[in-house]
């Protein structure tokens, strides 16, 4: 099974994911590119999250979720 298929199955199960989680779970180093690909078929929600890294720096990252299937015929109208 390809990484994109594993990622899609994971997100369709109702879970969310960040870049770090995608790397740990699937070895996916280009999550934003995979999300871009998924946007052709699915509605994707993203939210910004903040944390402090081990050096004390404030960091922002996105958490992604699939929130529905796109209806391309309806969107074309």
PAKE-30859 format. One record per residue (C-alpha): residue in three letters; residue number from 1; x, z, y. Coordinates in nm, 4 decimals, always signed. Each point is the difference from the previous one (the first is absolute). Layout:
N
ala; NUM; X; Z; Y
...
This chain:
77
unk; 1; +0.0000; +0.0000; +0.0000
unk; 2; +0.1323; -0.0928; +0.3447
unk; 3; +0.0569; +0.2612; +0.2709
unk; 4; -0.2795; -0.1465; +0.2138
unk; 5; -0.2419; +0.0342; -0.2921
unk; 6; +0.1010; +0.3621; -0.0584
unk; 7; -0.0345; +0.0751; +0.3698
unk; 8; -0.3431; -0.1665; +0.0175
unk; 9; -0.1257; +0.1906; -0.3040
unk; 10; +0.1308; +0.3256; +0.1491
unk; 11; -0.1717; -0.0586; +0.3354
unk; 12; -0.3244; -0.1189; -0.1581
unk; 13; -0.0180; +0.3313; -0.1875
unk; 14; -0.0640; +0.1635; +0.3391
unk; 15; +0.3518; +0.1248; +0.0659
unk; 16; +0.2078; -0.0473; +0.3142
unk; 17; +0.3689; -0.0830; +0.0274
unk; 18; +0.2995; +0.0162; +0.2331
unk; 19; +0.3261; -0.1941; -0.0159
unk; 20; +0.1835; +0.2924; -0.1584
unk; 21; -0.2710; +0.0452; -0.2634
unk; 22; +0.0016; -0.3747; -0.0751
unk; 23; +0.3743; +0.0119; -0.0572
unk; 24; -0.0208; +0.3054; -0.2247
unk; 25; -0.2980; -0.1232; -0.2025
unk; 26; +0.0639; -0.3730; -0.0281
unk; 27; +0.3485; -0.0699; +0.1346
unk; 28; -0.1679; -0.1934; +0.2827
unk; 29; +0.2277; -0.0209; +0.3034
unk; 30; -0.2194; -0.2322; +0.2112
unk; 31; -0.3368; +0.1756; +0.0114
unk; 32; -0.1006; -0.1482; +0.3357
unk; 33; +0.0518; -0.3508; -0.1403
unk; 34; -0.2137; +0.0791; -0.3052
unk; 35; -0.2708; +0.1471; +0.2249
unk; 36; +0.0089; -0.3212; +0.2071
unk; 37; -0.0588; -0.1984; -0.3219
unk; 38; -0.2872; +0.2282; -0.1048
unk; 39; -0.1746; -0.0443; +0.3369
unk; 40; -0.1004; -0.3517; -0.1097
unk; 41; -0.2361; +0.1499; -0.2580
unk; 42; -0.0585; +0.3634; +0.0951
unk; 43; -0.0849; +0.2035; +0.3078
unk; 44; +0.2964; +0.2310; +0.0572
unk; 45; -0.0041; +0.3154; +0.2090
unk; 46; +0.3172; +0.1528; +0.1352
unk; 47; +0.0647; +0.3286; +0.1730
unk; 48; +0.3102; +0.1276; +0.1715
unk; 49; +0.1477; +0.3255; -0.1292
unk; 50; +0.2812; +0.2091; +0.1425
unk; 51; +0.2620; +0.2199; -0.1554
unk; 52; +0.3388; +0.1491; +0.0766
unk; 53; +0.2877; -0.1354; -0.2079
unk; 54; +0.2847; +0.2031; -0.1483
unk; 55; +0.2001; -0.0460; +0.3220
unk; 56; -0.2773; +0.1374; +0.2201
unk; 57; -0.1068; -0.3388; +0.1371
unk; 58; -0.3682; -0.0799; +0.0480
unk; 59; -0.1022; -0.2990; -0.2137
unk; 60; -0.3168; -0.2083; -0.0182
unk; 61; -0.1157; -0.2004; -0.2987
unk; 62; -0.3189; -0.1681; -0.1181
unk; 63; -0.2278; +0.0908; -0.2881
unk; 64; -0.2016; -0.2907; -0.1423
unk; 65; -0.3294; -0.0133; -0.1911
unk; 66; -0.2346; -0.2722; -0.1220
unk; 67; -0.3415; +0.0566; +0.1548
unk; 68; -0.1821; -0.3069; -0.1276
unk; 69; +0.0068; -0.3601; -0.1081
unk; 70; +0.0003; -0.2694; +0.2679
unk; 71; -0.2861; -0.2465; +0.0032
unk; 72; +0.1793; -0.3103; +0.1206
unk; 73; -0.3151; -0.2132; +0.0106
unk; 74; -0.1744; +0.2459; +0.2310
unk; 75; +0.3090; +0.0395; +0.2213
unk; 76; +0.0257; -0.3777; +0.0459
unk; 77; -0.3375; -0.0131; +0.1763
